[in-house]
Amino acid sequence: MIMKATQTTLCYDKRTGRTGAFTAPVAVLDEAAITQQKEQHVVGVYPSYTYQKFEGYGCAMTESACYLLSKMRPEARREALSCWFGPGGMDAKFIRIHMDSCDYSLEEYQAVPDPIADPELKTFSIDRDRKYILPIVKEAAAMAEGPLSVLLSPWSPPAAWKTPPLLTANDAAVYGGMGQKVEVGKPSRCFGGSLKPEFYSSWARYLVKYVQAYLQEGVNVTMLSIQNEASAATSWDSCVWTGEQEKTFLRDHLYPAMKAAGLLAKVELFIWDHNKERMVEHIDAMMDSDTMEMVSGFAYHWYSGDHFEALSMLHEKYPNKVLLHSESCGLHIPGKVVAFDIPAERLAEMGEDHPMVQALKKDPKEVDFEDAVQYAHDILGDMNHGMQRWIDWNLMVDRSGGPRHVPGGFAAPLVYEEDGSFARTPSYEYLRLIANTLRPGATRLGCSVFGREVDAAAVKNEDGSTGVVILNHEAKEITVNLRMNGTLTEITLPGETLVAICLEETDGT
């Protein structure tokens, strides 16, 4: 048997904002026949070193994303959904859905309007979700190859069960400047605050009701995270938990409620669901001999930087727990470089040297490219440190970065246009190439790189092919020597490109 290889190179034109890909065969040489060893610019792939099975990709179907999709003509909506679901796109296996409102909802809402007047939760209803979310989720599920697994995540308990936000006067001034009404001292779905302990059991029953309601709708709920961004008091729906508080809630309330409802055989429980830089301390505070069997995995986001080593440490300490990347997005409005429109007088106050003023001088197309690079860098790094499931944030946003019930907006791989069409961003093109190369069901292989100029990850796909993705951070062209099992493949990486290599055994006929 001999090896054959193809190389797909994805290039981005910063002048036009367009991506372009080309695929060509590359020669796979017997290294023993080469007179001079290749020692420089080597990317090594080691098939005898195998690691985690990678289960696949996914996205969030927020109320806002589903609302936008519902406005599209059926054929355009199917095209947008096919970008993610089915073999022609990302072949997504996962969906994340918020429980009650999040920032990407059209307004604040909760399934029990007044839980103080209704402590038995008799008025609980997911009718709100039946308007936009559930129809689109079911349409996506019908397009997917195999069953879609759904992760449910809460952003905030009902406001009446929470403590008031711990906002300073400065915080109130900042958020008020964004057009939001901040009432310091009054419980709110937004700006954080914590769940009062006397309502822990009520909140556990509420979450169980949510899971049951979705299962009754025929939605394949297989995961529940306890809290989105457990240490963030954001200006949108949020709730703050310490590790000890979350452990008490899990051990004494949520787990028993899930067990009593017969849900534990179906639904895995995930903790943290926030950035990587503090996940080790929070998870260690939660994990003990009691909770070890209760927790299936650790969910995390990307917004505070790489911290890939944190994933490795957690994988080594808790080898049977799933590492789930559950959220990421570009932190700016599509077509702009910032997440909020800043008034001219505020910019004048900041001064010419302020980082925000300097950032506004960037070309939005450059920021779009930086998003795509960051996606590739983060996925490859996460995969090389044990990640098994990867879920993005919104499937789609509009040109305002919304719609949201709070000011500002963020980016997404797909952008809704006012005429009912949609645009694929460079981030989407990067994601699709990665997903088509490092496929669901693949086993990660050992991989090493020669320096910071490139990132790389390698897998053995279920069809027997080896997929390798290499990201060139440099503006200049780099020649890489890909070594594997006594073979050598010379790969040319044009400046600032993403390259995918597919290696397959062939009988030579």
C-alpha positions as CSV (number, residue, x, y, z in Angstrom):
1,M,0.0,0.0,0.0
2,I,1.1,3.5,-0.7
3,M,-0.2,6.9,0.4
4,K,-1.8,9.6,-1.6
5,A,-2.5,13.1,-0.4
6,T,-4.6,16.2,-1.4
7,Q,-4.1,19.7,-0.1
8,T,-6.9,22.2,0.2
9,T,-5.7,25.8,0.8
10,L,-8.1,28.4,2.0
11,C,-7.0,32.0,1.3
12,Y,-8.6,35.3,2.4
13,D,-8.3,38.5,0.3
14,K,-8.2,41.4,2.8
15,R,-9.1,43.9,0.1
16,T,-12.3,42.3,-0.9
17,G,-13.2,40.3,2.2
18,R,-13.6,37.1,0.1
19,T,-12.3,33.7,0.7
20,G,-11.2,31.3,-2.0
21,A,-10.1,27.6,-1.8
22,F,-8.2,25.4,-4.2
23,T,-7.5,21.7,-3.9
24,A,-4.6,19.8,-5.5
25,P,-2.7,16.5,-5.1
26,V,0.6,16.6,-3.3
27,A,3.4,14.0,-3.5
28,V,3.9,11.6,-0.6
29,L,7.5,10.4,-0.6
30,D,9.3,7.4,1.1
31,E,11.5,9.2,3.6
32,A,14.1,6.4,3.4
33,A,14.7,7.2,-0.3
34,I,15.5,10.8,0.4
35,T,19.2,11.5,0.5
36,Q,19.1,14.4,3.0
37,Q,16.9,14.2,6.1
38,K,14.4,17.0,6.6
39,E,14.9,18.4,10.0
40,Q,13.6,22.0,9.6
41,H,9.9,23.2,9.4
42,V,8.6,19.7,10.3
43,V,5.1,18.9,11.3
44,G,5.1,15.4,12.8
45,V,2.0,13.2,12.9
46,Y,2.2,10.0,15.0
47,P,-0.6,7.5,14.3
48,S,0.5,5.1,17.1
49,Y,-0.2,7.9,19.6
50,T,-4.0,8.1,19.9
51,Y,-6.1,10.2,22.2
52,Q,-9.7,11.3,22.6
53,K,-12.5,10.5,20.1
54,F,-13.9,13.8,18.8
55,E,-17.7,13.7,18.6
56,G,-18.4,16.7,16.5
57,Y,-19.5,20.3,16.0
58,G,-22.6,22.4,16.7
59,C,-24.1,25.9,17.2
60,A,-26.6,27.7,19.3
61,M,-30.2,28.2,18.2
62,T,-31.1,31.2,20.2
63,E,-34.5,32.9,19.9
64,S,-32.8,35.6,17.9
65,A,-31.2,33.3,15.4
66,C,-34.4,31.3,15.0
67,Y,-36.4,34.5,14.6
68,L,-34.1,35.5,11.7
69,L,-34.4,32.1,10.1
70,S,-38.2,32.1,10.4
71,K,-38.2,35.4,8.4
72,M,-36.4,33.8,5.4
73,R,-38.1,32.1,2.5
74,P,-38.2,28.3,3.0
75,E,-35.5,27.6,0.3
76,A,-33.2,30.3,1.7
77,R,-33.7,29.0,5.3
78,R,-32.9,25.4,4.2
79,E,-29.7,26.7,2.5
80,A,-28.7,28.5,5.7
81,L,-29.4,25.4,7.9
82,S,-27.5,23.2,5.4
83,C,-24.4,25.2,6.1
84,W,-24.4,23.6,9.5
85,F,-26.5,20.4,9.3
86,G,-25.9,17.5,7.0
87,P,-22.8,16.4,5.1
88,G,-22.8,19.4,2.7
89,G,-21.9,21.8,5.5
90,M,-20.5,21.2,9.0
91,D,-22.3,17.9,9.6
92,A,-23.2,19.4,13.0
93,K,-24.1,17.0,15.8
94,F,-25.0,19.4,18.6
95,I,-27.3,22.3,19.3
96,R,-27.2,24.6,22.3
97,I,-30.5,26.3,23.5
98,H,-31.0,28.8,26.3
99,M,-33.6,28.2,29.0
100,D,-35.7,31.3,29.3
101,S,-34.3,34.5,27.9
102,C,-30.6,35.3,27.2
103,D,-29.0,38.3,25.6
104,Y,-30.0,36.8,22.2
105,S,-33.7,36.9,22.9
106,L,-36.1,39.4,21.6
107,E,-37.1,40.4,25.1
108,E,-36.8,39.2,28.7
109,Y,-39.1,36.3,29.6
110,Q,-39.3,33.3,31.9
111,A,-41.4,30.1,31.8
112,V,-43.2,31.0,35.1
113,P,-44.1,34.7,35.0
114,D,-44.6,35.0,38.8
115,P,-42.9,32.2,40.8
116,I,-43.7,33.8,44.1
117,A,-47.4,33.7,43.4
118,D,-47.0,30.2,41.9
119,P,-44.6,28.3,44.0
120,E,-45.8,25.0,42.6
121,L,-44.9,26.2,39.1
122,K,-48.4,25.3,37.8
123,T,-48.1,28.1,35.2
124,F,-44.9,26.7,33.7
125,S,-45.0,26.9,29.9
126,I,-42.6,26.8,27.0
127,D,-45.2,28.3,24.6
128,R,-42.7,31.1,24.0
129,D,-40.2,28.5,22.6
130,R,-42.9,27.1,20.3
131,K,-43.0,30.3,18.3
132,Y,-39.5,30.4,16.9
133,I,-37.0,28.1,18.5
134,L,-38.8,24.7,18.4
135,P,-39.9,24.8,14.7
136,I,-36.4,25.7,13.5
137,V,-34.7,23.1,15.8
138,K,-37.0,20.4,14.4
139,E,-36.3,21.5,10.8
140,A,-32.6,21.3,11.5
141,A,-33.0,17.9,13.1
142,A,-34.7,16.6,10.0
143,M,-31.8,17.7,7.8
144,A,-29.0,16.3,10.0
145,E,-27.2,13.1,9.4
146,G,-28.1,11.1,12.5
147,P,-29.6,12.4,15.7
148,L,-28.8,15.9,17.0
149,S,-27.9,16.1,20.7
150,V,-29.2,19.2,22.5
151,L,-27.5,21.1,25.3
152,L,-29.9,23.2,27.4
153,S,-28.3,26.1,29.4
154,P,-29.9,28.6,31.8
155,W,-28.8,32.2,31.9
156,S,-30.8,33.3,35.0
157,P,-33.4,32.0,37.4
158,P,-36.6,34.1,37.8
159,A,-35.7,37.6,39.1
160,A,-37.9,37.2,42.2
161,W,-35.7,34.3,43.4
162,K,-32.4,36.3,43.2
163,T,-30.4,38.7,45.3
164,P,-30.0,42.2,43.8
165,P,-27.0,42.8,41.5
166,L,-23.9,43.9,43.3
167,L,-23.3,47.0,41.0
168,T,-21.2,49.9,41.9
169,A,-22.2,53.4,40.9
170,N,-19.7,53.3,38.2
171,D,-21.1,50.1,36.8
172,A,-24.5,51.7,36.7
173,A,-23.2,54.7,34.9
174,V,-21.4,52.5,32.3
175,Y,-24.4,50.3,31.6
176,G,-26.8,53.2,31.7
177,G,-24.6,54.8,29.0
178,M,-25.4,51.8,26.9
179,G,-29.1,52.6,27.1
180,Q,-30.0,50.1,29.8
181,K,-32.0,51.0,32.9
182,V,-30.0,49.9,36.0
183,E,-31.9,49.7,39.3
184,V,-29.3,49.1,42.0
185,G,-30.8,47.2,44.9
186,K,-33.6,45.5,42.9
187,P,-33.4,41.9,41.9
188,S,-33.2,41.5,38.1
189,R,-32.6,38.8,35.4
190,C,-29.7,41.0,34.3
191,F,-26.5,42.3,35.9
192,G,-25.9,39.1,37.9
193,G,-27.1,38.7,41.4
194,S,-27.3,35.1,42.9
195,L,-30.0,32.6,43.5
196,K,-31.2,32.7,47.1
197,P,-30.6,29.4,48.8
198,E,-34.2,29.1,49.9
199,F,-35.1,28.7,46.2
200,Y,-32.5,26.1,45.3
201,S,-35.1,23.3,45.3
202,S,-37.6,25.4,43.3
203,W,-35.0,26.2,40.7
204,A,-34.1,22.5,40.4
205,R,-37.7,21.6,39.8
206,Y,-37.9,24.4,37.2
207,L,-35.0,23.1,35.3
208,V,-36.4,19.5,35.4
209,K,-39.6,20.8,34.0
210,Y,-37.7,22.5,31.2
211,V,-35.9,19.3,30.2
212,Q,-39.1,17.3,30.4
213,A,-41.0,19.9,28.2
214,Y,-38.4,19.7,25.5
215,L,-38.3,15.9,25.6
216,Q,-42.0,15.9,25.3
217,E,-41.6,18.0,22.1
218,G,-39.5,15.3,20.6
219,V,-36.2,17.3,21.1
220,N,-33.2,15.1,21.8
221,V,-32.0,16.8,25.0
222,T,-28.9,14.9,26.2
223,M,-27.0,17.6,28.1
224,L,-27.8,20.3,30.7
225,S,-25.3,22.8,32.0
226,I,-26.1,24.3,35.5
227,Q,-25.4,27.9,34.6
228,N,-24.1,29.9,31.7
229,E,-21.0,31.9,32.7
230,A,-21.2,31.1,36.4
231,S,-18.9,34.0,37.4
232,A,-20.2,36.8,35.1
233,A,-22.5,39.6,36.2
234,T,-23.1,40.7,32.6
235,S,-25.5,43.5,31.6
236,W,-27.8,40.8,30.2
237,D,-29.4,37.7,31.8
238,S,-26.9,36.3,34.3
239,C,-26.5,34.7,37.7
240,V,-23.3,34.4,39.8
241,W,-22.4,31.1,41.5
242,T,-19.2,30.2,43.5
243,G,-18.0,26.7,43.1
244,E,-19.2,25.8,46.6
245,Q,-22.7,27.2,45.9
246,E,-23.0,25.4,42.6
247,K,-21.8,22.1,44.3
248,T,-24.5,22.5,47.0
249,F,-27.2,23.1,44.4
250,L,-26.0,20.2,42.3
251,R,-25.6,17.7,45.1
252,D,-28.6,18.5,47.3
253,H,-31.1,19.7,44.8
254,L,-30.6,19.3,41.1
255,Y,-29.2,15.8,41.0
256,P,-31.9,14.4,43.3
257,A,-34.6,16.2,41.2
258,M,-33.2,14.8,38.0
259,K,-32.9,11.3,39.5
260,A,-36.5,11.4,40.8
261,A,-37.7,12.4,37.3
262,G,-35.8,9.5,35.7
263,L,-33.7,11.8,33.6
264,L,-30.2,10.8,34.6
265,A,-29.9,7.9,32.1
266,K,-30.8,10.4,29.3
267,V,-29.3,13.8,30.2
268,E,-25.6,14.5,31.2
269,L,-24.9,17.3,33.7
270,F,-22.1,19.8,32.8
271,I,-20.6,22.4,35.1
272,W,-18.8,25.8,34.7
273,D,-19.8,26.8,31.1
274,H,-17.6,29.9,31.3
275,N,-14.1,31.0,30.2
276,K,-11.0,28.8,30.6
277,E,-8.8,31.0,32.8
278,R,-10.8,30.2,36.0
279,M,-12.3,26.8,35.2
280,V,-9.7,24.8,37.1
281,E,-10.4,26.5,40.5
282,H,-14.2,26.4,40.1
283,I,-14.3,22.8,38.9
284,D,-11.9,21.6,41.7
285,A,-14.1,23.4,44.2
286,M,-17.1,21.4,42.9
287,M,-15.6,18.0,42.4
288,D,-15.5,15.6,45.3
289,S,-16.4,12.0,46.1
290,D,-20.1,12.8,46.1
291,T,-20.2,14.9,42.9
292,M,-17.8,12.8,40.8
293,E,-20.5,10.5,39.6
294,M,-23.0,13.4,39.2
295,V,-20.9,15.4,36.7
296,S,-20.5,14.2,33.1
297,G,-18.3,17.0,31.9
298,F,-16.9,20.5,31.9
299,A,-18.3,23.1,29.5
300,Y,-16.2,26.2,28.7
301,H,-16.0,29.3,26.5
302,W,-13.0,31.1,24.7
303,Y,-13.4,34.8,25.6
304,S,-10.4,35.1,28.0
305,G,-7.7,33.6,25.8
306,D,-6.1,30.2,25.1
307,H,-5.5,28.6,28.4
308,F,-5.2,25.3,26.6
309,E,-3.1,23.9,29.5
310,A,-6.1,24.2,31.7
311,L,-7.9,21.7,29.6
312,S,-5.0,19.3,29.8
313,M,-4.8,19.6,33.6
314,L,-8.5,18.9,33.9
315,H,-8.3,16.0,31.5
316,E,-5.4,14.4,33.4
317,K,-7.2,14.9,36.8
318,Y,-10.6,13.9,35.6
319,P,-10.0,11.6,32.6
320,N,-13.5,10.3,32.3
321,K,-15.1,13.8,32.0
322,V,-16.1,15.3,28.7
323,L,-14.5,18.6,27.7
324,L,-17.1,20.6,25.9
325,H,-16.4,23.9,24.1
326,S,-19.9,25.4,24.5
327,E,-19.6,29.0,23.2
328,S,-17.5,31.4,21.1
329,C,-18.1,34.3,18.8
330,G,-16.4,37.4,17.4
331,L,-16.8,40.3,19.8
332,H,-18.0,42.9,17.3
333,I,-21.0,43.8,15.2
334,P,-20.7,42.4,11.6
335,G,-19.1,44.9,9.3
336,K,-17.8,46.9,12.3
337,V,-14.8,46.6,14.6
338,V,-16.6,47.0,18.0
339,A,-19.6,45.6,19.8
340,F,-21.2,48.9,20.6
341,D,-21.6,52.1,18.6
342,I,-19.7,54.7,20.6
343,P,-20.9,58.4,20.5
344,A,-18.5,60.9,19.0
345,E,-18.4,62.9,22.3
346,R,-17.4,59.8,24.2
347,L,-14.6,59.1,21.7
348,A,-13.4,62.7,22.1
349,E,-13.2,62.2,25.9
350,M,-11.2,59.0,25.4
351,G,-8.4,60.8,23.4
352,E,-6.5,59.7,20.4
353,D,-4.3,57.2,22.2
354,H,-7.1,55.3,23.8
355,P,-7.1,51.6,22.7
356,M,-10.7,51.8,21.7
357,V,-10.1,54.9,19.5
358,Q,-7.1,53.1,17.9
359,A,-9.2,49.9,17.3
360,L,-11.8,51.9,15.4
361,K,-9.2,52.7,12.8
362,K,-8.9,49.1,11.7
363,D,-10.6,47.9,8.6
364,P,-13.6,45.7,9.4
365,K,-12.5,43.1,6.8
366,E,-9.3,42.8,8.8
367,V,-11.3,42.1,12.0
368,D,-13.3,39.4,10.1
369,F,-10.1,37.7,9.1
370,E,-8.9,37.9,12.7
371,D,-12.1,36.1,13.8
372,A,-11.5,33.3,11.3
373,V,-7.9,32.9,12.4
374,Q,-8.9,32.8,16.1
375,Y,-11.5,30.2,15.4
376,A,-8.9,27.9,13.8
377,H,-6.3,28.6,16.4
378,D,-8.7,27.9,19.3
379,I,-10.2,24.7,17.8
380,L,-6.8,23.2,17.0
381,G,-5.5,24.1,20.4
382,D,-8.5,22.8,22.2
383,M,-8.4,19.5,20.2
384,N,-4.8,19.0,21.0
385,H,-5.6,19.4,24.7
386,G,-8.5,16.9,25.0
387,M,-11.6,18.7,23.7
388,Q,-14.3,16.2,22.5
389,R,-17.3,18.4,21.6
390,W,-17.4,21.9,20.0
391,I,-20.4,24.2,20.0
392,D,-20.3,27.8,18.6
393,W,-22.6,30.6,19.7
394,N,-25.4,32.0,17.4
395,L,-26.0,30.1,14.1
396,M,-26.8,33.5,12.6
397,V,-27.1,37.2,13.5
398,D,-28.2,40.3,11.5
399,R,-26.1,43.3,10.5
400,S,-26.7,44.9,13.9
401,G,-25.1,41.9,15.6
402,G,-28.5,40.9,17.0
403,P,-31.4,41.1,17.4
404,R,-30.9,41.4,21.2
405,H,-33.0,42.7,24.1
406,V,-29.9,44.6,25.3
407,P,-27.7,47.0,23.4
408,G,-24.7,46.0,21.3
409,G,-24.0,43.0,19.2
410,F,-21.6,40.3,18.2
411,A,-20.6,38.4,15.1
412,A,-21.6,34.9,13.9
413,P,-20.5,32.6,11.1
414,L,-23.6,33.4,9.1
415,V,-25.1,36.9,8.7
416,Y,-28.8,37.6,7.8
417,E,-29.3,40.3,5.2
418,E,-32.4,42.6,5.0
419,D,-33.5,41.0,1.7
420,G,-33.9,37.6,3.4
421,S,-30.7,36.2,2.1
422,F,-27.6,35.5,4.2
423,A,-23.8,35.8,3.9
424,R,-21.1,33.3,4.9
425,T,-18.3,35.0,6.8
426,P,-14.6,34.0,6.6
427,S,-15.1,32.4,10.0
428,Y,-17.7,30.0,8.5
429,E,-15.4,29.1,5.6
430,Y,-12.6,28.3,8.1
431,L,-14.9,26.3,10.3
432,R,-16.2,24.3,7.4
433,L,-12.8,23.3,6.2
434,I,-11.8,22.2,9.7
435,A,-15.0,20.3,10.1
436,N,-14.6,18.6,6.7
437,T,-11.1,17.5,7.7
438,L,-11.2,16.8,11.4
439,R,-14.6,15.0,11.2
440,P,-17.1,13.8,13.8
441,G,-16.2,10.4,15.0
442,A,-12.4,10.9,14.4
443,T,-9.7,9.9,16.8
444,R,-7.1,12.6,17.6
445,L,-3.5,11.6,16.7
446,G,-0.2,12.8,18.2
447,C,1.1,15.9,16.4
448,S,4.0,18.2,16.9
449,V,5.0,21.5,15.2
450,F,8.3,23.3,14.8
451,G,7.4,26.8,16.2
452,R,4.8,29.5,16.8
453,E,4.5,30.2,13.1
454,V,1.9,27.4,12.7
455,D,-0.8,25.5,14.5
456,A,-1.7,22.0,13.6
457,A,-3.9,19.1,14.6
458,A,-4.3,15.6,13.1
459,V,-7.0,12.9,13.3
460,K,-7.8,9.4,12.0
461,N,-11.2,9.7,10.5
462,E,-13.8,6.9,10.6
463,D,-13.3,6.2,6.9
464,G,-9.6,5.4,7.5
465,S,-8.2,8.7,6.1
466,T,-5.9,10.9,8.1
467,G,-6.9,14.6,8.3
468,V,-4.4,17.3,9.1
469,V,-5.1,21.0,9.5
470,I,-2.3,23.5,9.5
471,L,-2.8,27.3,10.2
472,N,0.0,29.6,8.9
473,H,0.1,32.7,11.1
474,E,2.9,34.3,9.1
475,A,2.3,36.8,6.3
476,K,5.0,35.0,4.3
477,E,4.9,31.7,2.5
478,I,6.2,28.7,4.5
479,T,7.2,25.3,3.3
480,V,6.3,22.6,5.8
481,N,7.6,19.0,5.8
482,L,4.8,16.8,7.0
483,R,6.2,13.5,8.4
484,M,4.1,10.4,9.1
485,N,5.0,6.7,9.3
486,G,8.2,7.0,7.3
487,T,6.7,9.2,4.6
488,L,7.3,12.9,3.9
489,T,5.0,15.3,2.2
490,E,6.2,18.8,1.3
491,I,3.4,21.3,1.9
492,T,3.5,24.9,0.7
493,L,1.5,27.2,3.0
494,P,0.9,30.6,1.4
495,G,1.0,33.5,3.8
496,E,-1.9,33.7,6.4
497,T,-3.8,30.7,5.1
498,L,-5.5,27.6,6.5
499,V,-4.5,24.4,4.9
500,A,-6.1,20.9,5.1
501,I,-4.3,17.7,4.1
502,C,-6.1,14.4,3.5
503,L,-3.9,11.3,3.4
504,E,-5.3,8.0,2.2
505,E,-3.9,4.6,1.6
506,T,-4.2,3.3,-1.9
507,D,-3.2,0.2,-3.8
508,G,-1.7,2.4,-6.5
509,T,-4.2,1.3,-9.2
